[in-house]
Amino acid sequence: MATIDIIRSACSKLDELDHKLRAVEIREARERREAEERAKEAAHYRSREHLMQVQTAARNYQARADDALQPWGLRARAPVLGEPLGDYRREILDQVRRQLPDSHQLRAVRPRRLDADALDAIEPQLLNAVRVAATQPDTVPQGQLRAVHDIDQNGLKITKWIGQDSFIHEFTRPGRHARIRTPDNYQDRPFFR
């Protein structure tokens, strides 16, 4: 009887070891598959097609920023190959934001601190605000004029000059201070000298 019990316990231990061995083999196969998938994904991120897609998306963001900065006579910087798309997008939006006057409420927004969802919501507002601010005279320092170049749908380039003072102001003479002299104003002084 003792021999049968020993054989049964040995068989159960063998079955247990067999199950553990199968579990280890399954886990190793799964880890191998995951490693291969990660390698394929990494190869995809290094592939020409993926880099071209990222570069195209970055150029689209650059075109939007260029449209907003065009009245200011500025351009957004070009994307660097391999630069993360989110970082590039935040950097050009920060460049666009700096064109707003200090009193504008969107000037306080920091695009580098925003996540992608908030960036999607704030980007159109920021670009429109900069486009509108380019035509506002209060964005030009006192005593200066700024040229705003606009290109219509036919390709005609129109230059508008914006400033706090009109250019005609330079051609005028300064005003004079005058008062009417009446006997009531000058009681102690003679009327004629």
FIKOLZA-1660 file (N, C-alpha, C; in steps of 0.1 Angstrom, whole numbers, plus 5000, padded with zeros to 4 digits):
% residues 193
   i   px   py   pz ch aa at
   1 5008 4988 5000  A  M  N
   1 5000 5000 5000  A  M CA
   1 5009 5013 5000  A  M  C
   2 5019 5012 5007  A  A  N
   2 5028 5024 5008  A  A CA
   2 5034 5027 4994  A  A  C
   3 5037 5017 4986  A  T  N
   3 5043 5019 4973  A  T CA
   3 5033 5026 4964  A  T  C
   4 5020 5022 4965  A  I  N
   4 5010 5029 4957  A  I CA
   4 5008 5043 4960  A  I  C
   5 5009 5046 4973  A  D  N
   5 5007 5060 4977  A  D CA
   5 5019 5069 4973  A  D  C
   6 5031 5063 4973  A  I  N
   6 5043 5070 4968  A  I CA
   6 5042 5072 4953  A  I  C
   7 5037 5062 4946  A  I  N
   7 5036 5064 4931  A  I CA
   7 5025 5075 4928  A  I  C
   8 5014 5074 4936  A  R  N
   8 5003 5084 4933  A  R CA
   8 5008 5099 4937  A  R  C
   9 5015 5100 4948  A  S  N
   9 5020 5114 4951  A  S CA
   9 5031 5118 4941  A  S  C
  10 5039 5109 4936  A  A  N
  10 5049 5112 4926  A  A CA
  10 5042 5116 4913  A  A  C
  11 5031 5109 4909  A  C  N
  11 5023 5113 4897  A  C CA
  11 5017 5126 4898  A  C  C
  12 5011 5129 4910  A  S  N
  12 5005 5142 4912  A  S CA
  12 5015 5153 4911  A  S  C
  13 5027 5151 4917  A  K  N
  13 5037 5161 4916  A  K CA
  13 5042 5163 4902  A  K  C
  14 5043 5152 4894  A  L  N
  14 5046 5153 4880  A  L CA
  14 5036 5161 4872  A  L  C
  15 5023 5158 4875  A  D  N
  15 5012 5166 4869  A  D CA
  15 5013 5181 4872  A  D  C
  16 5015 5183 4885  A  E  N
  16 5017 5197 4889  A  E CA
  16 5028 5204 4882  A  E  C
  17 5040 5197 4881  A  L  N
  17 5051 5203 4874  A  L CA
  17 5048 5205 4860  A  L  C
  18 5041 5195 4854  A  D  N
  18 5037 5196 4840  A  D CA
  18 5028 5209 4837  A  D  C
  19 5019 5211 4846  A  H  N
  19 5010 5223 4845  A  H CA
  19 5018 5236 4847  A  H  C
  20 5028 5236 4856  A  K  N
  20 5036 5248 4858  A  K CA
  20 5045 5250 4846  A  K  C
  21 5050 5239 4840  A  L  N
  21 5058 5240 4828  A  L CA
  21 5050 5246 4816  A  L  C
  22 5038 5241 4815  A  R  N
  22 5029 5246 4804  A  R CA
  22 5026 5261 4806  A  R  C
  23 5024 5265 4819  A  A  N
  23 5021 5279 4822  A  A CA
  23 5033 5288 4818  A  A  C
  24 5045 5283 4822  A  V  N
  24 5057 5291 4818  A  V CA
  24 5059 5292 4803  A  V  C
  25 5056 5281 4796  A  E  N
  25 5057 5281 4781  A  E CA
  25 5047 5291 4775  A  E  C
  26 5035 5291 4780  A  I  N
  26 5025 5300 4775  A  I CA
  26 5029 5314 4778  A  I  C
  27 5034 5317 4790  A  R  N
  27 5038 5331 4794  A  R CA
  27 5050 5335 4785  A  R  C
  28 5059 5326 4783  A  E  N
  28 5071 5330 4775  A  E CA
  28 5066 5332 4760  A  E  C
  29 5057 5324 4755  A  A  N
  29 5052 5327 4742  A  A CA
  29 5045 5340 4741  A  A  C
  30 5037 5343 4751  A  R  N
  30 5030 5356 4751  A  R CA
  30 5040 5368 4752  A  R  C
  31 5050 5367 4760  A  E  N
  31 5060 5377 4761  A  E CA
  31 5068 5379 4748  A  E  C
  32 5070 5367 4741  A  R  N
  32 5077 5368 4728  A  R CA
  32 5069 5375 4718  A  R  C
  33 5056 5372 4718  A  R  N
  33 5047 5379 4708  A  R CA
  33 5046 5394 4711  A  R  C
  34 5045 5398 4724  A  E  N
  34 5045 5412 4728  A  E CA
  34 5058 5419 4724  A  E  C
  35 5069 5412 4726  A  A  N
  35 5082 5418 4723  A  A CA
  35 5083 5420 4707  A  A  C
  36 5078 5410 4700  A  E  N
  36 5078 5412 4685  A  E CA
  36 5069 5423 4681  A  E  C
  37 5057 5425 4687  A  E  N
  37 5048 5436 4684  A  E CA
  37 5054 5449 4687  A  E  C
  38 5061 5450 4699  A  R  N
  38 5068 5462 4703  A  R CA
  38 5079 5466 4693  A  R  C
  39 5086 5455 4688  A  A  N
  39 5097 5458 4678  A  A CA
  39 5091 5462 4665  A  A  C
  40 5079 5456 4661  A  K  N
  40 5073 5461 4649  A  K CA
  40 5068 5475 4650  A  K  C
  41 5062 5478 4662  A  E  N
  41 5058 5492 4664  A  E CA
  41 5069 5502 4664  A  E  C
  42 5080 5498 4671  A  A  N
  42 5092 5507 4671  A  A CA
  42 5097 5509 4657  A  A  C
  43 5097 5498 4649  A  A  N
  43 5102 5499 4635  A  A CA
  43 5092 5508 4627  A  A  C
  44 5079 5507 4630  A  H  N
  44 5070 5516 4623  A  H CA
  44 5073 5531 4627  A  H  C
  45 5076 5533 4639  A  Y  N
  45 5078 5547 4643  A  Y CA
  45 5091 5552 4637  A  Y  C
  46 5100 5543 4634  A  R  N
  46 5113 5548 4627  A  R CA
  46 5111 5547 4612  A  R  C
  47 5100 5542 4607  A  S  N
  47 5098 5540 4592  A  S CA
  47 5096 5553 4585  A  S  C
  48 5099 5554 4573  A  R  N
  48 5098 5566 4565  A  R CA
  48 5083 5570 4564  A  R  C
  49 5074 5561 4563  A  E  N
  49 5060 5564 4562  A  E CA
  49 5055 5572 4574  A  E  C
  50 5059 5566 4586  A  H  N
  50 5055 5573 4598  A  H CA
  50 5061 5587 4600  A  H  C
  51 5074 5588 4597  A  L  N
  51 5080 5601 4597  A  L CA
  51 5074 5611 4588  A  L  C
  52 5070 5606 4576  A  M  N
  52 5063 5615 4566  A  M CA
  52 5049 5619 4572  A  M  C
  53 5042 5610 4578  A  Q  N
  53 5029 5614 4584  A  Q CA
  53 5031 5624 4595  A  Q  C
  54 5040 5622 4603  A  V  N
  54 5043 5632 4614  A  V CA
  54 5047 5645 4608  A  V  C
  55 5056 5645 4598  A  Q  N
  55 5060 5658 4592  A  Q CA
  55 5049 5665 4585  A  Q  C
  56 5040 5657 4579  A  T  N
  56 5028 5663 4572  A  T CA
  56 5019 5670 4582  A  T  C
  57 5017 5663 4594  A  A  N
  57 5008 5669 4604  A  A CA
  57 5015 5682 4610  A  A  C
  58 5028 5681 4612  A  A  N
  58 5035 5693 4617  A  A CA
  58 5034 5705 4607  A  A  C
  59 5035 5702 4594  A  R  N
  59 5034 5712 4584  A  R CA
  59 5020 5718 4584  A  R  C
  60 5010 5710 4586  A  N  N
  60 4996 5715 4587  A  N CA
  60 4995 5725 4599  A  N  C
  61 5001 5722 4611  A  Y  N
  61 5001 5731 4622  A  Y CA
  61 5009 5743 4619  A  Y  C
  62 5020 5742 4612  A  Q  N
  62 5028 5754 4608  A  Q CA
  62 5020 5763 4599  A  Q  C
  63 5012 5757 4589  A  A  N
  63 5004 5765 4580  A  A CA
  63 4993 5773 4587  A  A  C
  64 4987 5767 4597  A  R  N
  64 4977 5774 4605  A  R CA
  64 4983 5786 4613  A  R  C
  65 4995 5783 4619  A  A  N
  65 5002 5794 4626  A  A CA
  65 5006 5805 4616  A  A  C
  66 5011 5801 4605  A  D  N
  66 5016 5811 4595  A  D CA
  66 5004 5820 4590  A  D  C
  67 4992 5814 4589  A  D  N
  67 4980 5822 4585  A  D CA
  67 4977 5832 4596  A  D  C
  68 4979 5829 4608  A  A  N
  68 4976 5838 4619  A  A CA
  68 4987 5848 4621  A  A  C
  69 4999 5845 4618  A  L  N
  69 5011 5854 4620  A  L CA
  69 5013 5862 4607  A  L  C
  70 5007 5859 4596  A  Q  N
  70 5010 5866 4583  A  Q CA
  70 5007 5881 4584  A  Q  C
  71 4996 5885 4590  A  P  N
  71 4995 5900 4591  A  P CA
  71 5005 5907 4600  A  P  C
  72 5012 5900 4608  A  W  N
  72 5022 5905 4617  A  W CA
  72 5036 5906 4609  A  W  C
  73 5036 5899 4598  A  G  N
  73 5049 5899 4590  A  G CA
  73 5058 5888 4596  A  G  C
  74 5053 5878 4603  A  L  N
  74 5061 5867 4609  A  L CA
  74 5057 5854 4603  A  L  C
  75 5065 5844 4606  A  R  N
  75 5063 5830 4602  A  R CA
  75 5066 5821 4614  A  R  C
  76 5058 5810 4614  A  A  N
  76 5061 5800 4625  A  A CA
  76 5074 5792 4620  A  A  C
  77 5081 5788 4630  A  R  N
  77 5094 5781 4627  A  R CA
  77 5090 5767 4621  A  R  C
  78 5099 5762 4613  A  A  N
  78 5097 5749 4606  A  A CA
  78 5099 5738 4616  A  A  C
  79 5092 5727 4615  A  P  N
  79 5094 5715 4624  A  P CA
  79 5107 5709 4621  A  P  C
  80 5113 5703 4632  A  V  N
  80 5126 5696 4630  A  V CA
  80 5122 5681 4629  A  V  C
  81 5129 5674 4620  A  L  N
  81 5126 5660 4618  A  L CA
  81 5129 5652 4631  A  L  C
  82 5119 5644 4635  A  G  N
  82 5120 5637 4647  A  G CA
  82 5115 5643 4659  A  G  C
  83 5112 5656 4658  A  E  N
  83 5106 5663 4670  A  E CA
  83 5092 5658 4673  A  E  C
  84 5089 5656 4686  A  P  N
  84 5075 5651 4689  A  P CA
  84 5065 5662 4684  A  P  C
  85 5054 5657 4679  A  L  N
  85 5044 5666 4673  A  L CA
  85 5038 5674 4683  A  L  C
  86 5035 5669 4695  A  G  N
  86 5029 5677 4706  A  G CA
  86 5038 5688 4710  A  G  C
  87 5051 5686 4712  A  D  N
  87 5060 5696 4716  A  D CA
  87 5061 5707 4705  A  D  C
  88 5061 5703 4693  A  Y  N
  88 5062 5714 4682  A  Y CA
  88 5049 5722 4682  A  Y  C
  89 5038 5715 4683  A  R  N
  89 5025 5723 4683  A  R CA
  89 5024 5733 4695  A  R  C
  90 5029 5728 4707  A  R  N
  90 5028 5737 4718  A  R CA
  90 5038 5749 4716  A  R  C
  91 5049 5746 4710  A  E  N
  91 5059 5757 4709  A  E CA
  91 5054 5768 4699  A  E  C
  92 5048 5764 4688  A  I  N
  92 5044 5774 4678  A  I CA
  92 5031 5781 4684  A  I  C
  93 5023 5774 4692  A  L  N
  93 5012 5782 4698  A  L CA
  93 5017 5792 4708  A  L  C
  94 5028 5788 4715  A  D  N
  94 5034 5798 4724  A  D CA
  94 5039 5810 4717  A  D  C
  95 5045 5807 4705  A  Q  N
  95 5050 5818 4697  A  Q CA
  95 5039 5827 4692  A  Q  C
  96 5028 5821 4688  A  V  N
  96 5016 5829 4684  A  V CA
  96 5010 5837 4695  A  V  C
  97 5009 5830 4707  A  R  N
  97 5004 5837 4719  A  R CA
  97 5011 5850 4723  A  R  C
  98 5024 5850 4721  A  R  N
  98 5032 5861 4724  A  R CA
  98 5029 5874 4716  A  R  C
  99 5022 5872 4705  A  Q  N
  99 5018 5884 4697  A  Q CA
  99 5006 5891 4703  A  Q  C
 100 4999 5885 4711  A  L  N
 100 4987 5891 4717  A  L CA
 100 4991 5903 4727  A  L  C
 101 4983 5913 4728  A  P  N
 101 4987 5924 4738  A  P CA
 101 4986 5918 4752  A  P  C
 102 4993 5925 4761  A  D  N
 102 4993 5920 4775  A  D CA
 102 4980 5920 4781  A  D  C
 103 4971 5928 4777  A  S  N
 103 4958 5929 4783  A  S CA
 103 4948 5918 4778  A  S  C
 104 4951 5911 4768  A  H  N
 104 4942 5901 4763  A  H CA
 104 4942 5889 4772  A  H  C
 105 4930 5883 4774  A  Q  N
 105 4928 5872 4783  A  Q CA
 105 4935 5859 4779  A  Q  C
 106 4936 5857 4766  A  L  N
 106 4943 5845 4761  A  L CA
 106 4958 5846 4763  A  L  C
 107 4963 5858 4766  A  R  N
 107 4978 5859 4768  A  R CA
 107 4982 5851 4780  A  R  C
 108 4973 5849 4790  A  A  N
 108 4977 5842 4802  A  A CA
 108 4977 5827 4800  A  A  C
 109 4972 5822 4789  A  V  N
 109 4972 5807 4786  A  V CA
 109 4986 5803 4783  A  V  C
 110 4990 5792 4789  A  R  N
 110 5004 5787 4786  A  R CA
 110 5002 5773 4779  A  R  C
 111 5004 5773 4766  A  P  N
 111 5001 5761 4758  A  P CA
 111 5011 5750 4762  A  P  C
 112 5022 5752 4767  A  R  N
 112 5032 5741 4770  A  R CA
 112 5027 5733 4782  A  R  C
 113 5018 5739 4790  A  R  N
 113 5013 5732 4802  A  R CA
 113 4999 5725 4799  A  R  C
 114 4994 5726 4787  A  L  N
 114 4981 5720 4785  A  L CA
 114 4982 5706 4779  A  L  C
 115 4972 5698 4782  A  D  N
 115 4972 5685 4776  A  D CA
 115 4966 5686 4762  A  D  C
 116 4966 5675 4754  A  A  N
 116 4962 5675 4740  A  A CA
 116 4947 5679 4738  A  A  C
 117 4938 5675 4747  A  D  N
 117 4924 5678 4746  A  D CA
 117 4922 5693 4748  A  D  C
 118 4928 5699 4758  A  A  N
 118 4927 5713 4760  A  A CA
 118 4933 5721 4749  A  A  C
 119 4944 5716 4743  A  L  N
 119 4951 5722 4732  A  L CA
 119 4942 5723 4720  A  L  C
 120 4935 5712 4717  A  D  N
 120 4925 5712 4706  A  D CA
 120 4914 5723 4708  A  D  C
 121 4910 5725 4720  A  A  N
 121 4900 5735 4722  A  A CA
 121 4905 5749 4722  A  A  C
 122 4917 5752 4726  A  I  N
 122 4922 5765 4727  A  I CA
 122 4929 5770 4714  A  I  C
 123 4934 5761 4706  A  E  N
 123 4941 5765 4694  A  E CA
 123 4933 5774 4685  A  E  C
 124 4921 5770 4681  A  P  N
 124 4914 5779 4672  A  P CA
 124 4911 5793 4678  A  P  C
 125 4908 5793 4691  A  Q  N
 125 4906 5806 4697  A  Q CA
 125 4918 5815 4697  A  Q  C
 126 4929 5809 4700  A  L  N
 126 4942 5816 4700  A  L CA
 126 4946 5821 4686  A  L  C
 127 4944 5813 4676  A  L  N
 127 4948 5817 4663  A  L CA
 127 4939 5828 4658  A  L  C
 128 4926 5827 4661  A  N  N
 128 4916 5838 4657  A  N CA
 128 4919 5851 4664  A  N  C
 129 4923 5850 4677  A  A  N
 129 4925 5862 4685  A  A CA
 129 4938 5869 4679  A  A  C
 130 4948 5862 4676  A  V  N
 130 4960 5868 4670  A  V CA
 130 4957 5874 4657  A  V  C
 131 4949 5868 4649  A  R  N
 131 4946 5873 4636  A  R CA
 131 4938 5886 4637  A  R  C
 132 4929 5887 4647  A  V  N
 132 4922 5899 4649  A  V CA
 132 4930 5910 4655  A  V  C
 133 4939 5906 4665  A  A  N
 133 4948 5916 4671  A  A CA
 133 4958 5922 4662  A  A  C
 134 4961 5916 4651  A  A  N
 134 4970 5922 4641  A  A CA
 134 4965 5935 4635  A  A  C
 135 4951 5936 4634  A  T  N
 135 4945 5948 4628  A  T CA
 135 4941 5958 4639  A  T  C
 136 4944 5956 4651  A  Q  N
 136 4940 5965 4662  A  Q CA
 136 4952 5976 4663  A  Q  C
 137 4948 5989 4664  A  P  N
 137 4959 5999 4665  A  P CA
 137 4966 5999 4679  A  P  C
 138 4959 5994 4689  A  D  N
 138 4965 5994 4702  A  D CA
 138 4977 5984 4704  A  D  C
 139 4979 5975 4694  A  T  N
 139 4990 5966 4694  A  T CA
 139 5003 5972 4689  A  T  C
 140 5002 5984 4684  A  V  N
 140 5014 5991 4678  A  V CA
 140 5019 6002 4689  A  V  C
 141 5031 6003 4691  A  P  N
 141 5036 6013 4701  A  P CA
 141 5033 6027 4696  A  P  C
 142 5032 6036 4706  A  Q  N
 142 5028 6050 4703  A  Q CA
 142 5039 6056 4694  A  Q  C
 143 5035 6063 4684  A  G  N
 143 5044 6070 4675  A  G CA
 143 5050 6061 4664  A  G  C
 144 5045 6049 4663  A  Q  N
 144 5050 6040 4652  A  Q CA
 144 5038 6035 4643  A  Q  C
 145 5041 6031 4631  A  L  N
 145 5031 6025 4622  A  L CA
 145 5037 6011 4619  A  L  C
 146 5027 6002 4617  A  R  N
 146 5031 5988 4613  A  R CA
 146 5024 5985 4600  A  R  C
 147 5031 5979 4591  A  A  N
 147 5025 5975 4578  A  A CA
 147 5019 5961 4580  A  A  C
 148 5006 5960 4576  A  V  N
 148 4999 5947 4576  A  V CA
 148 4997 5943 4562  A  V  C
 149 5003 5933 4557  A  H  N
 149 5002 5928 4544  A  H CA
 149 4991 5918 4543  A  H  C
 150 4981 5920 4534  A  D  N
 150 4970 5910 4532  A  D CA
 150 4970 5906 4517  A  D  C
 151 4968 5893 4515  A  I  N
 151 4967 5888 4502  A  I CA
 151 4953 5883 4499  A  I  C
 152 4946 5888 4489  A  D  N
 152 4933 5884 4487  A  D CA
 152 4933 5871 4479  A  D  C
 153 4921 5866 4476  A  Q  N
 153 4919 5853 4469  A  Q CA
 153 4925 5853 4455  A  Q  C
 154 4927 5865 4449  A  N  N
 154 4933 5866 4435  A  N CA
 154 4948 5867 4436  A  N  C
 155 4954 5868 4447  A  G  N
 155 4968 5869 4449  A  G CA
 155 4973 5884 4449  A  G  C
 156 4964 5893 4450  A  L  N
 156 4967 5907 4451  A  L CA
 156 4972 5910 4465  A  L  C
 157 4984 5917 4466  A  K  N
 157 4989 5920 4479  A  K CA
 157 4985 5934 4483  A  K  C
 158 4978 5935 4494  A  I  N
 158 4973 5948 4499  A  I CA
 158 4981 5951 4512  A  I  C
 159 4986 5964 4512  A  T  N
 159 4993 5968 4524  A  T CA
 159 4985 5979 4532  A  T  C
 160 4982 5976 4544  A  K  N
 160 4975 5986 4553  A  K CA
 160 4985 5990 4564  A  K  C
 161 4984 6003 4567  A  W  N
 161 4993 6008 4578  A  W CA
 161 4985 6010 4590  A  W  C
 162 4989 6004 4601  A  I  N
 162 4981 6005 4614  A  I CA
 162 4990 6012 4624  A  I  C
 163 4984 6021 4632  A  G  N
 163 4991 6027 4643  A  G CA
 163 4981 6035 4651  A  G  C
 164 4986 6040 4663  A  Q  N
 164 4977 6047 4671  A  Q CA
 164 4974 6061 4666  A  Q  C
 165 4984 6067 4659  A  D  N
 165 4982 6080 4653  A  D CA
 165 4982 6078 4638  A  D  C
 166 4975 6087 4631  A  S  N
 166 4974 6087 4617  A  S CA
 166 4987 6092 4611  A  S  C
 167 4991 6088 4599  A  F  N
 167 5003 6094 4593  A  F CA
 167 5002 6109 4590  A  F  C
 168 4990 6114 4589  A  I  N
 168 4987 6128 4587  A  I CA
 168 4992 6136 4599  A  I  C
 169 4992 6130 4610  A  H  N
 169 4996 6137 4623  A  H CA
 169 5010 6143 4622  A  H  C
 170 5019 6136 4614  A  E  N
 170 5032 6141 4612  A  E CA
 170 5033 6154 4604  A  E  C
 171 5023 6157 4596  A  F  N
 171 5023 6169 4587  A  F CA
 171 5016 6181 4594  A  F  C
 172 5010 6179 4605  A  T  N
 172 5003 6190 4612  A  T CA
 172 5013 6197 4621  A  T  C
 173 5010 6210 4623  A  R  N
 173 5018 6217 4633  A  R CA
 173 5012 6216 4647  A  R  C
 174 5019 6217 4657  A  P  N
 174 5014 6215 4671  A  P CA
 174 5004 6226 4674  A  P  C
 175 4994 6223 4682  A  G  N
 175 4984 6233 4686  A  G CA
 175 4989 6244 4694  A  G  C
 176 4982 6255 4694  A  R  N
 176 4986 6266 4703  A  R CA
 176 4975 6268 4714  A  R  C
 177 4980 6274 4725  A  H  N
 177 4972 6277 4736  A  H CA
 177 4967 6291 4734  A  H  C
 178 4954 6294 4734  A  A  N
 178 4950 6307 4732  A  A CA
 178 4938 6310 4742  A  A  C
 179 4937 6322 4747  A  R  N
 179 4925 6326 4754  A  R CA
 179 4921 6340 4750  A  R  C
 180 4909 6342 4753  A  I  N
 180 4904 6356 4750  A  I CA
 180 4907 6365 4762  A  I  C
 181 4913 6376 4759  A  R  N
 181 4916 6385 4770  A  R CA
 181 4905 6395 4772  A  R  C
 182 4900 6395 4784  A  T  N
 182 4889 6404 4788  A  T CA
 182 4893 6412 4799  A  T  C
 183 4887 6423 4802  A  P  N
 183 4891 6431 4813  A  P CA
 183 4889 6424 4827  A  P  C
 184 4880 6414 4827  A  D  N
 184 4879 6406 4839  A  D CA
 184 4890 6397 4842  A  D  C
 185 4897 6392 4832  A  N  N
 185 4908 6383 4833  A  N CA
 185 4921 6390 4838  A  N  C
 186 4923 6402 4833  A  Y  N
 186 4935 6409 4836  A  Y CA
 186 4932 6423 4843  A  Y  C
 187 4928 6422 4855  A  Q  N
 187 4924 6435 4862  A  Q CA
 187 4936 6443 4866  A  Q  C
 188 4947 6437 4870  A  D  N
 188 4958 6444 4875  A  D CA
 188 4968 6447 4864  A  D  C
 189 4967 6442 4852  A  R  N
 189 4976 6444 4841  A  R CA
 189 4970 6453 4831  A  R  C
 190 4978 6461 4825  A  P  N
 190 4973 6470 4814  A  P CA
 190 4969 6462 4802  A  P  C
 191 4959 6466 4795  A  F  N
 191 4954 6460 4784  A  F CA
 191 4964 6460 4772  A  F  C
 192 4970 6471 4771  A  F  N
 192 4981 6473 4760  A  F CA
 192 4994 6476 4767  A  F  C
 193 5005 6471 4762  A  R  N
 193 5018 6474 4768  A  R CA
 193 5025 6484 4760  A  R  C
% end
